Amino acid sequence: MFKRNRQINDPLNRKESLKKGFGIVRTVFIVIILLILVSGSFYSIQEEEQAVVCTFGSPRAVTTPGLHFKIPLIQTVTKVNTTIQGFSIGYRDEADGVDDDDALMITSDYNFIYVDFYAEYRVTDPVKALYASQDPELVLKNIAQNCIRTTIGSYSVDSVLTTGKNEIQSNIKQMILDKLEDYDIGIALVNITIQDATPPNAEVENAFKEVETAKQGKETALNNANKYRNEQIPGAEAESDRILQEAEAAKQERINEANGQVARFNSMYQEYIKFPDVTKKRMFYETMEDVLPDIKLVIQGSDGTMSTMLPLDSFVTENKGSISGAAGGTDTNTDSQTDSRRTDNAETGEEE
């Protein structure tokens, strides 16, 4: 009897155990699904990222950093890096003996040259960057190579190696920007620079380095000359101003002197008109007063004697320090002059 009851209860216990097991599995499965749904309902965007949310094949850009919600299993999120990125064009690894053909170019004067560039870009439209092209960086690289070769081919080898680098970089950058605007692939060029430009062999490279050194020396000499010129010009201008001022002063002095002489002549002329004879005599006497003191007059008599007059030698050699002595000497000279004149007159009378 006991054995029979046990056989009847075993199937019932087994069914209850199976139900409990299925219930536990179902609960765990539901919890897992809920965890998956909850974890897939949120996503975060960093400062240097943007996201593209695709709903049933329709993309939408999300640019605001932070935590965002999406519908699980319906919406997909793809994050895009928007920081500045870069790649090299024509890089040559000489240590490994690898020579990239991208670096070898030909100039307008049919010279071969190795030119290395480095391009920087960033994503401006994440939707177009993901769906407008399969690989936007590769597209940009091909555009850059085309623009680089076109531009290098229009310059001489001297310009590429020495003075034309800045102009070349500017032209290449503008050409790339124009083409990217036409392609509209969601990325923008930030900058492109020439990393290195060298001739294809060492001998030519050394020659161009010497040319570059000579041009730098030329620039240094020109800068020094300009510096010297800037230092000398202010002094020369000051000297020129001084000379002009002195000339202007001398000119004004001469003009004033001439005006004074003209005024004096006009006043004398007015007096001359009034009294011509008196004015003539006065002018004659004034002229003689200026001329005769410097004339040494020697008179030779009929008997061969010599007489000196105007001025007398004794008057010139007298002591000039004493006023009284000078006056006495003058009287003596005057008496001698009178005696000489009397002697000459007497001799003249006897001869007559």
C-alpha positions as CSV (number, residue, x, y, z in Angstrom):
1,M,0.0,0.0,0.0
2,F,2.8,2.4,0.9
3,K,4.7,1.5,-2.2
4,R,1.6,2.2,-4.4
5,N,1.1,5.6,-2.9
6,R,4.7,6.5,-3.5
7,Q,4.4,5.5,-7.1
8,I,1.4,7.7,-7.5
9,N,3.0,10.8,-5.9
10,D,6.3,10.7,-7.9
11,P,4.8,11.9,-11.2
12,L,3.1,14.7,-9.4
13,N,6.3,15.8,-7.7
14,R,8.2,15.6,-11.0
15,K,5.6,17.8,-12.7
16,E,5.7,20.4,-10.0
17,S,9.5,20.4,-10.1
18,L,9.4,20.9,-13.9
19,K,7.0,23.8,-13.5
20,K,9.2,25.4,-10.9
21,G,12.2,25.0,-13.2
22,F,10.5,26.5,-16.2
23,G,9.3,29.4,-14.0
24,I,12.8,30.1,-12.9
25,V,14.3,29.9,-16.4
26,R,11.5,32.2,-17.7
27,T,12.1,34.7,-15.0
28,V,15.9,34.7,-15.6
29,F,15.3,35.1,-19.3
30,I,12.9,38.0,-18.8
31,V,15.4,39.6,-16.5
32,I,18.2,39.2,-19.0
33,I,16.0,40.7,-21.8
34,L,15.0,43.6,-19.6
35,L,18.7,44.2,-18.7
36,I,19.6,44.2,-22.4
37,L,16.8,46.5,-23.3
38,V,17.6,48.9,-20.4
39,S,21.3,48.9,-21.2
40,G,20.7,49.5,-24.9
41,S,18.3,52.3,-24.3
42,F,21.0,54.8,-23.3
43,Y,24.2,56.0,-24.8
44,S,26.7,58.8,-23.9
45,I,28.5,61.3,-26.2
46,Q,31.9,62.8,-25.2
47,E,33.0,66.3,-25.9
48,E,35.2,65.3,-28.8
49,E,32.5,63.1,-30.4
50,Q,29.2,63.3,-32.3
51,A,26.7,60.5,-32.9
52,V,24.6,59.4,-35.8
53,V,21.3,57.7,-34.7
54,C,19.7,55.6,-37.5
55,T,16.0,54.7,-37.2
56,F,14.7,52.3,-39.8
57,G,17.5,53.4,-42.2
58,S,17.0,57.2,-41.6
59,P,20.1,58.8,-40.1
60,R,20.1,61.7,-37.7
61,A,23.0,63.6,-36.2
62,V,23.3,64.1,-32.4
63,T,25.9,66.7,-31.5
64,T,25.1,67.5,-27.9
65,P,27.5,65.8,-25.4
66,G,26.0,63.8,-22.5
67,L,23.6,60.9,-21.9
68,H,20.9,60.2,-24.5
69,F,18.0,57.8,-25.0
70,K,17.4,55.5,-27.9
71,I,14.8,52.8,-28.8
72,P,16.4,49.4,-28.3
73,L,16.6,47.0,-31.3
74,I,15.1,49.8,-33.5
75,Q,17.6,52.6,-33.4
76,T,21.4,52.1,-33.9
77,V,24.0,54.6,-32.8
78,T,27.4,55.2,-34.5
79,K,29.8,57.6,-32.8
80,V,32.2,59.8,-34.9
81,N,35.4,61.4,-33.7
82,T,35.3,65.1,-34.4
83,T,38.8,66.0,-33.2
84,I,41.5,67.1,-35.6
85,Q,43.1,64.1,-37.3
86,G,45.9,63.9,-39.8
87,F,47.8,61.8,-42.3
88,S,51.1,62.0,-44.2
89,I,51.5,62.2,-48.0
90,G,54.8,61.1,-49.5
91,Y,56.5,60.0,-46.3
92,R,59.8,58.3,-47.0
93,D,61.3,55.9,-44.4
94,E,65.0,56.0,-45.4
95,A,66.0,53.9,-42.4
96,D,64.1,50.9,-43.7
97,G,65.0,51.7,-47.3
98,V,61.3,52.2,-48.2
99,D,60.8,54.9,-50.7
100,D,57.1,55.9,-51.2
101,D,56.3,56.9,-54.8
102,D,53.9,59.5,-53.5
103,A,56.8,61.7,-52.6
104,L,58.4,61.7,-56.1
105,M,57.1,64.6,-58.2
106,I,58.2,66.6,-61.2
107,T,58.5,70.4,-61.4
108,S,57.7,72.8,-64.2
109,D,61.4,72.8,-65.3
110,Y,61.3,69.0,-65.6
111,N,63.3,68.2,-62.4
112,F,62.5,65.4,-60.1
113,I,62.0,66.2,-56.4
114,Y,60.8,64.5,-53.2
115,V,58.2,66.4,-51.3
116,D,56.5,65.3,-48.1
117,F,53.2,66.7,-46.9
118,Y,51.2,66.4,-43.7
119,A,47.4,67.1,-43.9
120,E,45.1,67.8,-41.0
121,Y,41.3,67.5,-41.2
122,R,38.2,67.1,-39.0
123,V,34.6,65.8,-39.4
124,T,32.1,68.6,-39.9
125,D,29.0,66.5,-40.8
126,P,29.0,63.0,-39.2
127,V,26.0,61.8,-41.3
128,K,27.8,62.7,-44.6
129,A,31.1,61.4,-43.2
130,L,29.4,57.9,-42.6
131,Y,27.1,57.7,-45.6
132,A,28.4,60.0,-48.4
133,S,31.5,57.9,-49.0
134,Q,32.9,54.6,-48.0
135,D,36.2,56.1,-46.7
136,P,36.3,59.9,-46.5
137,E,39.9,60.0,-45.4
138,L,41.0,58.1,-48.5
139,V,38.9,60.4,-50.7
140,L,40.7,63.4,-49.0
141,K,44.1,61.8,-49.5
142,N,43.4,61.3,-53.2
143,I,42.2,64.8,-53.6
144,A,45.3,66.1,-51.8
145,Q,47.7,64.1,-54.0
146,N,46.0,65.4,-57.1
147,C,46.2,69.1,-56.0
148,I,49.8,68.6,-54.7
149,R,51.1,67.3,-58.0
150,T,49.2,69.9,-60.0
151,T,50.6,72.7,-58.0
152,I,54.2,71.4,-57.8
153,G,54.1,70.9,-61.5
154,S,53.6,74.6,-62.0
155,Y,56.6,75.7,-59.9
156,S,60.3,75.5,-60.6
157,V,62.5,73.3,-58.5
158,D,64.2,76.4,-56.9
159,S,60.8,77.7,-55.7
160,V,59.8,74.3,-54.2
161,L,63.1,73.9,-52.3
162,T,63.6,77.5,-51.2
163,T,61.4,80.6,-51.4
164,G,58.0,79.3,-52.8
165,K,57.0,76.9,-50.0
166,N,54.4,79.2,-48.3
167,E,52.8,80.1,-51.6
168,I,52.7,76.5,-52.7
169,Q,51.0,75.5,-49.4
170,S,48.4,78.2,-49.7
171,N,47.5,77.3,-53.3
172,I,47.3,73.6,-52.5
173,K,45.1,74.3,-49.4
174,Q,42.7,76.4,-51.5
175,M,42.4,73.8,-54.3
176,I,41.6,71.1,-51.7
177,L,39.0,73.2,-50.0
178,D,37.3,73.9,-53.3
179,K,37.2,70.3,-54.3
180,L,35.9,69.2,-50.9
181,E,33.1,71.7,-51.2
182,D,32.2,70.0,-54.5
183,Y,32.4,66.5,-53.1
184,D,30.6,67.3,-49.9
185,I,31.7,64.3,-47.9
186,G,31.3,65.8,-44.4
187,I,35.0,66.5,-43.7
188,A,37.0,69.8,-43.9
189,L,40.7,70.4,-44.4
190,V,42.3,72.2,-41.4
191,N,45.8,72.7,-42.8
192,I,48.4,71.1,-45.1
193,T,52.1,71.8,-44.7
194,I,55.3,70.8,-46.5
195,Q,57.3,68.6,-44.1
196,D,60.4,68.3,-46.3
197,A,61.5,68.9,-49.9
198,T,64.7,67.3,-51.2
199,P,66.3,66.6,-54.5
200,P,66.5,62.9,-55.5
201,N,70.3,62.5,-54.9
202,A,72.8,63.8,-52.2
203,E,74.9,65.8,-54.6
204,V,72.0,67.9,-55.9
205,E,70.6,68.2,-52.4
206,N,73.9,69.7,-51.2
207,A,74.0,72.1,-54.0
208,F,70.5,73.3,-53.2
209,K,71.4,73.6,-49.6
210,E,74.2,75.9,-50.6
211,V,71.8,77.9,-52.6
212,E,69.5,78.2,-49.7
213,T,72.4,79.2,-47.4
214,A,73.4,81.9,-50.0
215,K,69.9,83.2,-50.1
216,Q,69.8,83.4,-46.4
217,G,73.1,85.3,-46.4
218,K,71.6,87.6,-49.0
219,E,68.6,88.2,-46.8
220,T,70.9,88.8,-43.8
221,A,73.0,91.3,-45.8
222,L,69.8,93.1,-46.9
223,N,68.5,93.3,-43.4
224,N,71.8,94.7,-42.2
225,A,71.9,97.2,-45.0
226,N,68.3,98.3,-44.2
227,K,69.3,98.6,-40.5
228,Y,72.3,100.8,-41.4
229,R,70.1,102.9,-43.7
230,N,67.5,103.4,-41.0
231,E,70.3,104.4,-38.6
232,Q,71.9,106.9,-41.0
233,I,68.8,108.5,-42.5
234,P,67.7,110.3,-39.4
235,G,71.2,111.8,-38.9
236,A,71.4,112.8,-42.6
237,E,68.0,114.4,-42.4
238,A,69.0,116.3,-39.3
239,E,72.2,117.5,-41.0
240,S,70.2,118.4,-44.1
241,D,67.7,120.4,-42.0
242,R,70.6,122.2,-40.3
243,I,72.2,123.1,-43.6
244,L,68.9,124.4,-45.0
245,Q,68.3,126.4,-41.9
246,E,71.7,128.0,-42.1
247,A,71.3,128.7,-45.8
248,E,67.9,130.2,-45.1
249,A,69.4,132.4,-42.3
250,A,72.3,133.5,-44.7
251,K,69.7,134.2,-47.4
252,Q,67.6,136.3,-45.1
253,E,70.8,138.1,-43.8
254,R,71.9,138.9,-47.4
255,I,68.4,140.1,-48.3
256,N,68.2,142.3,-45.2
257,E,71.7,143.7,-46.0
258,A,70.8,144.3,-49.6
259,N,67.5,146.0,-48.5
260,G,69.6,148.2,-46.2
261,Q,72.0,149.1,-48.9
262,V,69.2,149.9,-51.3
263,A,67.5,152.1,-48.7
264,R,70.9,153.9,-48.0
265,F,71.4,154.4,-51.7
266,N,67.9,155.7,-52.2
267,S,68.4,158.1,-49.3
268,M,71.7,159.3,-50.8
269,Y,70.1,159.6,-54.2
270,Q,67.4,161.8,-52.7
271,E,70.1,164.1,-51.2
272,Y,72.1,164.0,-54.4
273,I,69.0,165.3,-56.3
274,K,68.7,168.2,-53.9
275,F,72.5,169.1,-53.8
276,P,74.5,167.3,-56.5
277,D,77.8,169.1,-56.0
278,V,77.8,169.0,-52.2
279,T,76.8,165.3,-52.3
280,K,79.6,164.5,-54.8
281,K,82.2,166.2,-52.7
282,R,81.0,164.5,-49.5
283,M,81.1,161.1,-51.2
284,F,84.5,161.9,-52.6
285,Y,85.9,162.8,-49.1
286,E,84.3,159.7,-47.6
287,T,85.8,157.5,-50.2
288,M,89.2,159.1,-49.7
289,E,89.0,158.6,-46.0
290,D,88.5,154.9,-46.6
291,V,91.2,154.6,-49.3
292,L,94.1,156.9,-48.4
293,P,95.0,155.5,-45.0
294,D,96.0,152.3,-46.7
295,I,98.1,154.0,-49.4
296,K,101.8,154.7,-49.0
297,L,102.6,157.9,-51.0
298,V,106.2,158.6,-52.0
299,I,107.1,161.9,-53.5
300,Q,110.5,162.4,-55.3
301,G,111.8,166.0,-55.5
302,S,113.8,167.5,-58.4
303,D,117.0,167.1,-56.4
304,G,116.4,163.4,-55.9
305,T,115.2,163.6,-52.4
306,M,112.4,161.2,-51.4
307,S,109.5,162.2,-49.2
308,T,106.9,159.8,-47.8
309,M,103.4,160.9,-47.0
310,L,100.1,159.5,-46.0
311,P,100.7,157.7,-43.8
312,L,104.0,158.6,-42.3
313,D,106.3,155.8,-41.2
314,S,107.0,157.5,-37.9
315,F,103.3,157.6,-37.1
316,V,103.0,153.9,-37.8
317,T,106.0,152.9,-35.6
318,E,105.2,155.1,-32.6
319,N,104.0,153.8,-29.3
320,K,100.3,153.1,-29.7
321,G,99.7,152.2,-26.0
322,S,99.8,155.8,-24.7
323,I,97.1,158.3,-25.9
324,S,99.2,161.3,-25.0
325,G,102.3,159.8,-26.8
326,A,100.2,159.1,-29.8
327,A,98.9,162.7,-29.8
328,G,102.4,164.1,-29.5
329,G,103.7,161.9,-32.2
330,T,100.9,163.1,-34.4
331,D,101.8,166.7,-33.8
332,T,105.5,165.9,-34.6
333,N,104.5,164.1,-37.8
334,T,102.3,167.0,-38.7
335,D,105.2,169.5,-38.3
336,S,107.5,167.3,-40.3
337,Q,104.9,167.0,-43.0
338,T,104.5,170.8,-43.0
339,D,108.3,171.3,-43.3
340,S,108.5,168.9,-46.1
341,R,105.8,170.6,-48.0
342,R,107.4,174.0,-47.5
343,T,110.8,172.6,-48.7
344,D,109.1,171.2,-51.8
345,N,107.3,174.5,-52.5
346,A,110.6,176.4,-52.1
347,E,112.4,174.2,-54.5
348,T,109.5,174.5,-56.9
349,G,109.7,178.3,-56.7
350,E,113.4,178.4,-57.3
351,E,113.1,176.2,-60.4
352,E,110.4,178.5,-61.7
